[in-house]
């Protein structure tokens, strides 16, 4: 049955607890020397207006979209579609696609799953243009393109809480040409060139967005809560979307915080960022920090290397890969090998840390080990029930609040260990608190550490140092 010292008894299964709510590239923003007649069009490559703030750091806040366990099932369904996208998307170079292929795919409403987009999302306030228009955007560490809906919006545009950004009203707006490096940084399968300029058609887990690449002044955050953005940057490339499919659930776009040249981070010259996701939804917003402010300290800090996909065709993917080397369930060290969560010869597999996925998903071989160990160590303690209606695999009667469950520890290359808090891997998934499920699920593609497992941690993405660090934290104190 295992030693109860190896079981987590510190937190009960709760009926009202954290909610599972919830976009990506890495090239320093440099001044572009005047070249031929394109100089006027290349505003998107100018240095930020406030390089000192980039060097010294700035902050913003994140707001979770949904606040109750009833959305666990919606989040699990959305995760399933997102996992398919993460596993199959492999940005490659090459010639742009034809204009006709992009417009045709837009008209067919790619991936027409139009619900639950925000079930596991976090919003951050951005502003774009001169004068600035502020709007909430979903942060996504698995995406590169930052975008918002633009006027005129022509096809299947979703409802949003703020007015559409109108390029004609901004004195600092410009379109980017197809020859620009940032246009070429778009995945070739998603971009094309026509009279409009550099156009794109991005496919997401639950919809699509299509439009053209532009540049304007962009401001990040609302540092003091008064509605004024905390840091402003000139000439940032972003997507001006005029056709969309999907429900953004209270957001007006996506901010791409991935690890590649087109991402917001790369363009504004930020080499590191961190966030701390609060599990107590009623306690307020969660902090996100950039530049020098992004620093995890203390004697509980754990660090592991950020990896690149070893296959050249996938190396430009914006994902934050880590090396998961072991898992312990209670008293059992699972027989994880380098192939359990490693890359295949084709570059599939691996493990990523992702803000846009709600739960944690393990490659089938690893998940099977975890599942068997969990069942073995809960036999006689917990009563199995079906989790089908909640889209979970391993569920139980919630039972007494102090019923122990096996502890869960993830081990990473370099010696880092994460003793996962109980509520981040086992919790009630229904409103009444009668059914509790293992919040870890199987996948046939890339393994993903989702945002629920990141809660109450200060996590640091150090792109310059190629390191991922984390430590338990009181998010309110950061």
PEMO-V86344 format. One record per residue. N is the residue number from 1. SS is DSSP state (H for helix, E for strand, C for the rest). PHI is phi as a letter, one per 40 degrees, with the letter a starting at -180 (999 if undefined). D_LAST is the distance of its C-alpha to the last C-alpha in Angstrom with 1 decimal. Layout:
# PEMO-V86344
N:SS:PHI:D_LAST
N:SS:PHI:D_LAST
This chain:
# PEMO-V86344
1:C:999:40.2
2:C:g:37.7
3:C:c:36.2
4:H:c:34.0
5:H:c:31.7
6:H:c:30.8
7:E:b:30.0
8:E:c:26.8
9:C:b:27.6
10:C:c:24.2
11:C:b:23.5
12:C:c:26.3
13:C:c:27.1
14:C:b:25.8
15:C:c:27.5
16:C:b:24.5
17:C:a:21.4
18:C:d:19.0
19:C:b:20.7
20:C:c:21.4
21:C:b:20.8
22:C:a:19.7
23:C:999:22.8
24:C:999:23.8
25:C:a:25.3
26:C:b:24.9
27:C:b:27.2
28:C:c:26.3
29:C:c:27.5
30:C:b:30.5
31:C:c:33.1
32:C:c:36.2
33:C:c:39.5
34:C:d:42.1
35:C:b:44.2
36:H:f:47.3
37:H:c:46.9
38:H:c:43.7
39:H:d:41.6
40:H:c:41.2
41:H:c:40.0
42:H:c:37.4
43:H:d:34.8
44:H:c:32.3
45:H:b:32.3
46:C:c:31.6
47:C:c:28.7
48:C:d:25.7
49:C:c:26.3
50:C:b:23.2
51:H:c:23.1
52:H:c:21.4
53:H:c:18.2
54:H:c:18.6
55:H:c:18.9
56:H:c:16.1
57:C:h:13.5
58:E:a:12.4
59:E:b:10.2
60:E:a:11.4
61:E:b:11.0
62:E:b:12.9
63:E:b:15.4
64:E:c:17.4
65:C:c:21.1
66:C:b:22.7
67:C:b:21.9
68:C:a:24.8
69:H:c:26.4
70:H:d:29.5
71:H:c:27.9
72:H:d:27.7
73:H:c:31.3
74:H:c:30.6
75:H:c:27.6
76:H:c:29.8
77:H:c:32.6
78:H:c:30.4
79:H:d:29.0
80:H:d:32.6
81:H:c:33.4
82:H:c:30.3
83:H:c:31.2
84:H:c:34.6
85:H:c:33.3
86:H:c:30.9
87:H:c:33.8
88:H:b:36.4
89:C:c:34.7
90:C:b:35.6
91:C:d:35.4
92:C:b:38.5
93:C:c:40.0
94:C:h:43.4
95:C:c:45.2
96:C:c:43.7
97:E:c:45.0
98:C:c:47.7
99:H:c:47.0
100:H:c:49.1
101:H:c:47.0
102:H:c:43.8
103:H:c:45.3
104:H:c:47.2
105:H:c:44.1
106:H:c:42.3
107:H:c:45.3
108:C:c:45.4
109:C:g:41.9
110:C:d:40.3
111:C:f:38.7
112:C:c:39.5
113:C:c:37.2
114:C:c:35.9
115:C:b:33.8
116:C:g:30.5
117:C:d:28.7
118:C:c:25.5
119:C:c:25.7
120:C:b:22.7
121:C:b:21.0
122:E:b:17.7
123:E:b:18.2
124:E:b:16.7
125:E:c:18.4
126:E:b:20.7
127:E:b:23.5
128:E:b:26.7
129:C:g:29.8
130:C:b:31.2
131:C:c:30.9
132:C:c:27.7
133:E:b:27.6
134:E:c:24.2
135:E:a:24.0
136:E:c:21.7
137:E:b:21.9
138:E:c:21.2
139:E:c:19.0
140:E:a:21.1
141:C:c:20.6
142:C:b:24.3
143:C:b:25.7
144:C:b:26.5
145:C:c:27.8
146:C:c:25.9
147:E:a:28.3
148:E:a:29.1
149:E:c:32.4
150:E:b:34.7
151:E:c:37.7
152:C:c:40.4
153:C:c:39.1
154:C:c:42.3
155:E:b:41.9
156:C:f:40.2
157:C:c:37.2
158:C:c:34.7
159:C:c:33.7
160:C:b:30.4
161:C:c:28.7
162:C:b:29.0
163:C:c:32.2
164:C:c:33.2
165:E:c:32.3
166:E:b:35.7
167:H:d:36.3
168:H:c:39.3
169:H:c:37.1
170:C:b:34.8
171:C:c:36.3
172:C:b:34.1
173:C:c:34.9
174:E:a:37.0
175:E:c:38.1
176:C:c:37.7
177:C:c:41.0
178:C:c:41.7
179:C:c:42.2
180:C:c:38.6
181:H:d:36.5
182:H:c:33.8
183:H:c:36.4
184:H:c:37.7
185:H:c:34.2
186:C:c:34.5
187:C:d:35.9
188:H:c:39.7
189:H:c:40.3
190:H:b:38.2
191:E:b:39.5
192:E:a:42.8
193:E:b:44.5
194:E:a:46.6
195:C:c:47.6
196:C:c:44.1
197:E:h:42.6
198:E:c:40.0
199:E:b:39.7
200:E:b:37.7
201:E:a:37.8
202:E:c:34.7
203:E:b:35.0
204:E:b:32.0
205:C:c:32.0
206:C:b:33.1
207:E:i:34.7
208:E:a:35.3
209:E:a:34.6
210:E:b:37.2
211:E:i:37.4
212:E:b:37.4
213:E:c:35.0
214:E:b:34.3
215:E:a:32.2
216:E:a:30.6
217:E:c:27.8
218:E:b:24.5
219:E:b:21.3
220:E:b:17.9
221:C:g:15.5
222:C:b:15.4
223:C:d:12.7
224:C:b:13.8
225:C:g:15.5
226:C:c:19.0
227:C:g:20.1
228:C:c:20.1
229:C:c:18.8
230:C:c:16.4
231:E:a:18.3
232:E:b:21.9
233:E:b:24.1
234:E:c:27.9
235:E:g:30.1
236:E:c:27.8
237:E:c:29.9
238:E:a:29.3
239:E:c:31.6
240:E:b:33.6
241:E:c:34.6
242:E:b:37.9
243:E:a:38.6
244:E:a:36.3
245:E:b:36.8
246:C:h:34.2
247:C:b:32.1
248:C:c:28.6
249:C:f:27.8
250:C:g:26.2
251:C:b:25.1
252:C:b:27.1
253:E:i:26.5
254:E:b:24.4
255:E:b:22.0
256:E:c:23.0
257:C:b:20.3
258:C:c:22.8
259:C:b:24.1
260:C:a:27.2
261:C:c:28.7
262:C:c:28.5
263:C:c:24.8
264:H:d:22.6
265:H:d:20.7
266:H:c:24.0
267:H:c:25.4
268:H:c:22.8
269:C:g:22.6
270:C:c:19.1
271:C:c:19.3
272:E:a:15.9
273:E:a:13.2
274:E:a:10.5
275:E:a:9.2
276:E:b:8.2
277:E:c:11.1
278:C:c:11.2
279:C:c:14.7
280:C:c:15.2
281:H:c:16.5
282:H:c:17.1
283:H:c:13.6
284:C:h:12.7
285:C:c:11.5
286:E:b:9.2
287:E:c:7.0
288:E:b:9.1
289:E:b:9.1
290:E:b:12.5
291:H:g:14.4
292:H:c:13.3
293:H:c:9.6
294:C:c:9.9
295:C:a:10.1
296:C:c:9.9
297:C:b:11.1
298:C:h:12.9
299:C:c:16.3
300:C:b:15.6
301:C:c:14.9
302:E:b:17.7
303:E:b:19.1
304:E:a:22.0
305:E:c:23.9
306:C:c:23.7
307:E:b:27.3
308:C:b:29.6
309:C:c:32.3
310:C:c:35.4
311:C:c:37.8
312:H:d:38.3
313:H:c:38.8
314:H:b:35.4
315:C:c:33.5
316:C:c:32.3
317:C:d:30.5
318:C:c:26.9
319:C:c:25.6
320:E:c:23.2
321:E:c:25.5
322:E:b:24.8
323:C:b:27.5
324:E:c:27.5
325:E:b:30.0
326:E:a:30.2
327:E:a:29.5
328:E:b:30.2
329:E:b:31.1
330:C:f:31.6
331:C:c:34.3
332:E:b:35.2
333:E:c:34.2
334:C:c:35.1
335:C:c:37.6
336:C:c:35.4
337:C:b:37.0
338:C:c:36.1
339:C:c:37.8
340:C:c:35.9
341:C:b:32.9
342:C:c:34.2
343:E:c:35.5
344:C:c:39.0
345:C:c:41.5
346:C:c:40.9
347:C:g:37.2
348:C:c:36.4
349:E:g:34.1
350:C:g:31.1
351:E:b:27.6
352:E:b:24.8
353:E:c:21.2
354:C:b:21.1
355:C:c:18.8
356:C:c:22.0
357:C:b:23.6
358:C:c:22.8
359:C:c:24.4
360:E:b:25.2
361:E:b:28.7
362:E:b:30.7
363:E:d:33.9
364:H:d:36.8
365:H:c:37.9
366:H:c:34.6
367:H:c:34.1
368:H:c:37.6
369:H:c:36.9
370:H:c:33.7
371:H:c:35.7
372:H:c:38.6
373:H:c:36.6
374:H:c:34.7
375:H:c:38.1
376:H:c:39.8
377:H:c:37.3
378:H:b:37.2
379:C:d:40.9
380:C:g:42.2
381:C:b:38.8
382:C:b:37.9
383:C:b:40.3
384:E:c:40.0
385:E:b:40.1
386:C:c:40.2
387:C:b:36.9
388:H:d:38.9
389:H:c:38.1
390:H:b:34.4
391:C:g:34.8
392:C:b:33.6
393:C:c:35.8
394:C:b:35.3
395:E:b:35.1
396:E:a:36.1
397:E:c:36.9
398:C:c:33.7
399:C:g:35.7
400:C:c:34.4
401:C:c:30.8
402:C:b:30.8
403:C:c:32.8
404:C:c:31.5
405:E:b:30.9
406:E:d:30.7
407:C:c:27.5
408:E:b:26.4
409:E:b:25.2
410:E:b:24.8
411:E:b:25.8
412:E:b:25.3
413:C:d:27.2
414:C:g:26.3
415:C:g:25.8
416:C:c:22.4
417:E:b:22.4
418:E:b:20.4
419:E:c:21.4
420:E:c:20.8
421:C:c:19.9
422:H:d:23.0
423:H:c:21.7
424:H:c:20.7
425:C:b:24.4
426:E:a:26.6
427:E:a:26.4
428:E:c:28.6
429:C:b:29.3
430:C:b:31.6
431:C:c:31.1
432:C:c:33.2
433:C:g:31.4
434:C:c:34.8
435:E:b:34.0
436:E:b:31.3
437:E:b:31.0
438:E:c:29.8
439:C:c:27.1
440:E:b:28.3
441:E:b:31.3
442:E:c:33.8
443:E:a:34.2
444:C:c:36.9
445:C:b:34.9
446:C:c:31.6
447:E:c:29.3
448:E:b:25.9
449:E:c:22.7
450:C:c:21.5
451:C:c:18.3
452:H:c:19.1
453:H:c:19.1
454:H:c:15.6
455:E:c:14.0
456:C:g:11.5
457:E:b:11.1
458:E:c:8.8
459:E:b:11.8
460:E:b:12.8
461:E:b:16.0
462:E:c:17.5
463:C:c:20.6
464:C:c:22.0
465:C:c:21.9
466:C:f:22.8
467:E:b:20.3
468:E:b:18.1
469:E:b:15.6
470:E:a:13.6
471:E:a:12.4
472:E:d:11.8
473:C:a:8.3
474:C:c:7.3
475:H:d:5.6
476:H:c:5.7
477:H:c:3.8
478:C:c:0.0
